[in-house]
């Protein structure tokens, strides 16, 4: 049975929020559309390094997650995997709400390339940029990976 694009996006959103244990720590919000994704999260001092600014792993997580789901919005049968990701750190984050915004730039038979921006909504400035390559895996998008709706 085929599902609509909107149903696919909702199942991916449910998978991200409810089936990924790490997101119980970060508590992000996600919105997915065709080839596009936004992830929003509060900057939390618990995620700081010793220099009192946001740790780079959080930049990576938000950029990678947004680019991944922008790409997986276009793939309805299998889970994608990040095969490479490049980040440019532009400025430190000390406070504020963060928004990762990503869109797909390239599609081939077996992979996708997406670019992402991480924005501090308090200052309205980009804090990082990233580009990722995502390949099709053999992992089916199904209930086993949390690909389901909340209804």
N, C-alpha and C positions, 0 to 999 in steps of 0.2 A: 504494500500500500504506500503510495506516494504522499508526502506531507508538503504543505505549503512552505514557502520561504519564511514566513512569519513564525510558523510552528518550529521550524529548524532553529531559528534564532533564539526562541524562547527555551528550547531544550538545551542549547549551548549555554545560555545564561544560567539555567538551573544547575547544569553540570558544574559550572565555575563556582557558583555561590555555595552549593550544597554538597557536592561530591569531592571537592578538593579540600582536604583537611587543613592545609596551610592557610586557607582563607578565613578560618575561624580566628586566626591571630590578626590578620590584616583588616578584615571586615570591609572589603571593597564593594563597590556597586558597579554594575556593568550594563551597558547598552550595546546591542549588536544590530547592525543593518547589513545590507548587501555590500560586501567588501570593505566594511568600516566597523570600528569598535571604539567605544569610550569606556574607560575605567576611572572611577573617582574614589579617592581615599584620603582620609585625614592624616596629615603629618603627625606622627606620634613620637614623643621623645624616647620611648622605649626602643625605637628603631634607629637611634643615633649611635655614632661611633664615639670614641673618647674625645674627639675634637668638638663635640656638641653640635653636630650637624647630621643630617640624614645619611645613613650608610648606603654605599653604592649598590648593595644587593637589592635595596628597595627600588632604586631607579631601574635596575635591570628587570626586576619582577614586573613592575608596572608597564614598562615599554614592551617587554617580551610578551606578556599576557595580552596586551591590546593588539599587537601585531599578529600574534597567533590566532586570536579569535576573529580578527578581520579576515585573515586567510581562511580559517575553518568555516566561516560563514558561506564561503563559496564551495565547500566540499561537504557533501551530505552523506557519504558512505563510510569514510574512515577518519580516524583521529590523525591529525598532523603532528609532526615532531619538528622541533627547532634543530636545524643542522648547522646554522651559524647565526651569530648576532653581534653587531658592532654598535658601540655606544660612544657618544661624544658628551662628556659631562661639561656643562656650560657654567653653572654656578651652584653654590651650596643651597640646601634647603634647611632653614632653621625653624619654620613654622608654616602654617597654612594648609589649605585643602589642595590636593594634587589631582590633576586630570591628565591621563594618558589618552591621546587621540591617535588612532592608526588607520591607515588605508592601504589596500593592496595596490602595488605598482606594476607587478608582472606575474603572468600565469603561464605555466607550461603543462605538459601532460602529467608530470610527476612532482612539480614543486611550485611554490608561490614565493614572491618577495613582497614584503610589506614594510612601510616606513612608519615611524611613530615619533610623536613629540610628547614630552612631559612638561606640563605647565603648572606653575604655582599660581593658583587662582587668587591668592591674597595679593600678590604683586603683579599678576597678569603677565609674567615673564616666563619664557622657555627656560627650563633648568637642565634639560638633556634632550638629545636626539638619538634615535636608533633605527637600524635597518636589520631585518631578519630574513633568513631563508628558511622555508618550512617544506618538509617533504611528506608525502603520503606514507603512512605506516600500514601495517597489516591489522591494526586494532580497529575493530568495527565500532562505529558509533551506535551504541545500544545501551540497554539498561545496566550492563556490567560496568560501564564507565560513568554512569550517572546521567546519561543522555536521555532525559525524560522531562516531562512537564510536571508542574506541581498539582495538576488536576487529575 
